């Protein structure tokens, strides 16, 4: 009584097919497959691009030329709450 037999699963499958229909289930399956494929491709591309890029320190602002760095530098002092 604690486990499901094959008949229980067949009844659940029949109810799911009746509720959603075969066409909608097929579309959901192909959408899920496309999402998984896109995720795998993104993981492969993400690994190669991350290795090529230079590491950036958190909070660091970089400029492409030294002249731009001088023009865009802003000095700010942090105030503490009292």
C-alpha positions as CSV (number, residue, x, y, z in Angstrom):
1,X,0.0,0.0,0.0
2,X,3.0,2.3,0.5
3,X,4.4,2.0,-3.0
4,X,2.7,2.7,-6.4
5,X,2.2,-0.1,-8.8
6,X,2.4,0.2,-12.6
7,X,-1.4,0.6,-12.7
8,X,-1.2,3.7,-10.5
9,X,1.3,5.3,-12.8
10,X,-0.7,4.4,-15.9
11,X,-3.8,6.0,-14.4
12,X,-1.8,9.2,-13.5
13,X,-0.4,9.3,-17.1
14,X,-3.9,8.9,-18.6
15,X,-5.2,11.8,-16.4
16,X,-2.3,14.0,-17.4
17,X,-2.9,13.3,-21.1
18,X,-6.6,14.0,-20.7
19,X,-5.9,17.3,-18.9
20,X,-3.1,18.7,-21.0
21,X,-3.5,16.9,-24.3
22,X,-0.8,15.2,-26.4
23,X,0.0,18.3,-28.5
24,X,0.7,20.5,-25.5
25,X,2.8,17.8,-23.8
26,X,4.8,17.4,-27.0
27,X,5.4,21.2,-27.1
28,X,6.4,21.3,-23.5
29,X,8.9,18.5,-24.1
30,X,10.5,20.1,-27.1
31,X,10.7,23.5,-25.2
32,X,12.3,21.7,-22.2
33,X,14.8,20.0,-24.6
34,X,15.7,23.3,-26.2
35,X,16.2,25.0,-22.9
36,X,18.6,22.2,-21.7
37,X,20.5,22.4,-25.0
38,X,20.8,26.2,-24.7
39,X,22.0,25.9,-21.1
40,X,24.7,23.4,-22.1
41,X,25.8,25.6,-25.0
42,X,25.9,28.6,-22.7
43,X,28.0,26.7,-20.1
44,X,30.5,25.7,-22.9
45,X,30.8,29.3,-24.2
46,X,30.9,30.8,-20.7
47,X,33.9,28.7,-19.8
48,X,36.0,29.8,-22.8
49,X,35.1,33.5,-22.5
50,X,35.8,33.6,-18.8
51,X,39.3,32.2,-19.3
52,X,40.1,34.8,-22.0
53,X,38.9,37.8,-20.1
54,X,41.1,39.5,-17.5
55,X,39.9,39.2,-14.0
56,X,38.2,42.3,-12.6
57,X,38.4,43.3,-9.0
58,X,35.1,44.1,-7.3
59,X,34.5,47.9,-7.2
60,X,37.3,48.6,-9.7
61,X,36.5,50.9,-12.6
62,X,38.7,50.7,-15.7
63,X,39.0,52.9,-18.8
64,X,40.2,52.0,-22.2
65,X,42.7,54.9,-22.4
66,X,44.6,56.7,-19.7
67,X,43.2,60.1,-20.9
68,X,39.7,58.8,-20.3
69,X,40.7,57.6,-16.8
70,X,41.8,61.0,-15.8
71,X,38.6,62.7,-17.0
72,X,36.3,60.2,-15.3
73,X,37.9,59.9,-11.9
74,X,35.8,61.0,-9.0
75,X,37.1,61.3,-5.4
76,X,34.5,60.5,-2.8
77,X,34.7,60.3,1.0
78,X,32.5,57.9,2.9
79,X,30.6,59.3,5.9
80,X,29.7,57.2,8.9
81,X,26.3,57.3,10.5
82,X,26.3,58.6,14.1
